[in-house]
């Protein structure tokens, strides 16, 4: 579970983390999946993530921070992917799926009840899965299709308020697409 972005206000933070626990961590754990939480936050927010607050997630948690100055949603998204890839290169744990979303998103149902995800989790023979599970904004993203994949990244400043679920094998592809978008370079292969 990769959570990224600015922390919600202090009075709201514990509710948000409990929501993630109840609607993501616990449902996955009940299906026999191990869950880790990786939080990429701005440096000014990092001290607020005490062990006591992080324990609300009920999952092992790692906190990474990025400078707020000259940052953007896209850079924060790239940093979250980078920190996770750096972590996976240092451990022997095998990861299969990655769920990446905003830190302040609140779900109204268990993640495994979302259409498409339970089937995708069960179908290990289909490692090409890349699911867009949630779109907070209007249907604007539908108007920006690139070869069947929907993006709503506007001028390098924002990443769509969406929940991404993907097989870990696709992480290099995602990072390459992000870097292409940021730097306007040819896609890496």
C-alpha positions as CSV (number, residue, x, y, z in Angstrom):
1,X,0.0,0.0,0.0
2,X,1.6,3.3,-1.1
3,X,0.0,6.4,0.3
4,X,1.3,9.7,-1.0
5,X,0.7,13.4,-0.5
6,X,0.0,16.0,2.1
7,X,-1.3,14.8,5.5
8,X,-4.8,15.7,6.4
9,X,-5.3,18.0,9.4
10,X,-4.4,16.5,12.7
11,X,-8.1,16.1,13.8
12,X,-8.7,14.1,10.6
13,X,-5.5,12.0,10.4
14,X,-6.5,9.2,12.8
15,X,-9.9,8.8,11.0
16,X,-8.2,8.5,7.6
17,X,-5.7,5.9,8.8
18,X,-8.4,3.9,10.5
19,X,-10.4,4.1,7.3
20,X,-7.4,2.6,5.4
21,X,-7.0,-0.1,8.1
22,X,-10.7,-1.0,8.0
23,X,-11.2,-0.9,4.2
24,X,-7.8,-2.0,2.9
25,X,-5.4,-3.6,5.4
26,X,-7.9,-5.8,7.2
27,X,-9.8,-7.0,4.1
28,X,-6.6,-8.0,2.5
29,X,-5.3,-9.7,5.7
30,X,-8.6,-11.6,6.0
31,X,-7.9,-13.1,2.5
32,X,-4.4,-14.2,3.7
33,X,-2.4,-11.3,2.1
34,X,0.3,-9.5,4.0
35,X,0.1,-5.7,3.8
36,X,2.8,-3.1,4.2
37,X,2.2,0.6,4.2
38,X,4.7,3.0,2.6
39,X,3.8,6.7,3.2
40,X,5.5,9.4,1.1
41,X,4.8,12.7,2.7
42,X,6.2,16.2,2.6
43,X,9.1,16.9,5.0
44,X,7.1,19.3,7.1
45,X,4.4,16.6,7.7
46,X,6.8,13.7,8.5
47,X,7.2,14.5,12.3
48,X,3.4,14.1,12.7
49,X,3.6,10.4,11.8
50,X,4.5,9.1,15.2
51,X,4.6,5.3,16.0
52,X,1.3,5.8,17.8
53,X,-0.4,7.3,14.8
54,X,1.1,4.7,12.4
55,X,-0.1,1.9,14.6
56,X,-3.7,2.9,13.6
57,X,-2.9,1.3,10.2
58,X,-2.3,-2.1,11.8
59,X,0.3,-2.8,9.2
60,X,4.1,-2.5,9.1
61,X,4.8,1.1,7.9
62,X,7.7,3.0,6.4
63,X,7.7,6.8,6.1
64,X,9.5,8.6,3.3
65,X,9.6,12.4,3.0
66,X,10.2,14.7,0.1
67,X,10.7,18.5,0.3
68,X,7.6,20.6,-0.2
69,X,9.5,23.4,-2.0
70,X,9.1,23.0,-5.8
71,X,7.1,19.8,-5.4
72,X,4.0,18.7,-7.3
73,X,1.6,15.8,-7.2
74,X,3.5,14.2,-10.1
75,X,6.8,14.5,-8.3
76,X,5.3,13.1,-5.1
77,X,3.9,10.2,-7.2
78,X,7.3,9.5,-8.7
79,X,8.9,9.7,-5.3
80,X,6.5,7.1,-3.9
81,X,7.3,4.7,-6.7
82,X,11.0,5.3,-6.3
83,X,11.0,4.8,-2.6
84,X,9.1,1.6,-2.9
85,X,11.4,0.2,-5.7
86,X,14.4,1.1,-3.6
87,X,12.9,-0.7,-0.6
88,X,12.1,-3.8,-2.7
89,X,15.7,-4.0,-3.9
90,X,16.9,-4.2,-0.3
91,X,14.6,-6.9,1.1
92,X,13.9,-10.5,0.2
93,X,10.2,-10.1,0.5
94,X,8.3,-10.9,-2.7
95,X,5.6,-8.4,-3.5
96,X,2.8,-9.2,-6.0
97,X,0.4,-6.2,-6.0
98,X,0.8,-2.5,-5.4
99,X,-2.0,-0.2,-4.4
100,X,-1.1,3.5,-4.8
101,X,-3.4,6.3,-3.8
102,X,-3.6,9.7,-2.1
103,X,-3.1,9.9,1.6
104,X,-6.4,11.6,2.3
105,X,-8.7,9.3,0.3
106,X,-11.6,7.8,2.3
107,X,-13.2,4.6,1.1
108,X,-16.8,3.8,1.6
109,X,-16.4,0.0,1.2
110,X,-13.8,-2.7,1.5
111,X,-11.3,-2.5,-1.2
112,X,-11.8,-6.1,-2.2
113,X,-15.4,-5.4,-3.0
114,X,-14.5,-2.9,-5.7
115,X,-15.4,-4.3,-9.2
116,X,-12.6,-6.0,-10.9
117,X,-10.1,-6.1,-8.1
118,X,-11.1,-9.4,-6.5
119,X,-11.0,-11.2,-9.9
120,X,-7.6,-9.6,-10.7
121,X,-6.2,-10.7,-7.4
122,X,-7.3,-14.3,-7.9
123,X,-6.0,-14.4,-11.5
124,X,-2.3,-14.7,-11.1
125,X,-2.0,-15.9,-14.8
126,X,-2.7,-12.3,-15.9
127,X,0.3,-10.2,-14.7
128,X,-0.6,-7.5,-17.2
129,X,-3.3,-6.0,-15.0
130,X,-3.3,-2.3,-14.3
131,X,-6.5,-1.1,-12.7
132,X,-7.9,2.3,-12.2
133,X,-10.2,1.8,-9.3
134,X,-11.4,5.2,-8.3
135,X,-11.7,8.6,-9.8
136,X,-12.6,11.5,-7.5
137,X,-13.1,14.1,-10.2
138,X,-15.7,14.1,-13.0
139,X,-15.4,11.9,-16.0
140,X,-12.7,14.3,-17.5
141,X,-10.2,11.5,-17.5
142,X,-12.2,9.6,-20.1
143,X,-11.4,12.4,-22.6
144,X,-7.6,11.8,-22.3
145,X,-7.1,8.3,-23.6
146,X,-3.7,7.0,-24.7
147,X,-3.9,3.6,-26.3
148,X,-6.8,2.5,-24.1
149,X,-5.1,3.8,-20.9
150,X,-6.7,6.8,-19.2
151,X,-4.5,9.6,-17.8
152,X,-5.5,12.9,-16.2
153,X,-2.0,14.4,-15.6
154,X,-2.3,18.0,-16.5
155,X,0.8,20.0,-17.4
156,X,3.0,18.1,-15.0
157,X,1.3,19.5,-11.9
158,X,-1.2,16.9,-10.9
159,X,-1.8,13.2,-10.9
160,X,-5.4,12.1,-11.1
161,X,-7.1,11.5,-7.8
162,X,-7.3,7.9,-8.6
163,X,-6.4,4.6,-7.0
164,X,-4.0,2.6,-9.0
165,X,-3.7,-1.2,-8.5
166,X,-1.0,-3.0,-10.4
167,X,1.1,-6.0,-10.5
168,X,4.6,-5.2,-9.1
169,X,6.1,-6.4,-12.4
170,X,4.6,-3.3,-14.1
171,X,6.3,-0.8,-11.8
172,X,9.2,-0.1,-14.2
173,X,6.6,0.5,-16.9
174,X,4.8,3.0,-14.7
175,X,8.0,4.7,-13.7
176,X,9.0,5.0,-17.3
177,X,5.6,6.5,-18.3
178,X,5.9,9.0,-15.4
179,X,9.4,10.1,-16.4
180,X,8.3,10.4,-20.0
181,X,5.5,12.6,-19.0
182,X,7.7,14.8,-16.7
183,X,10.7,15.1,-19.0
184,X,9.0,14.7,-22.4
185,X,11.6,12.1,-23.4
186,X,11.1,8.9,-25.4
187,X,9.7,6.1,-23.4
188,X,12.3,3.8,-21.8
189,X,12.3,0.2,-22.8
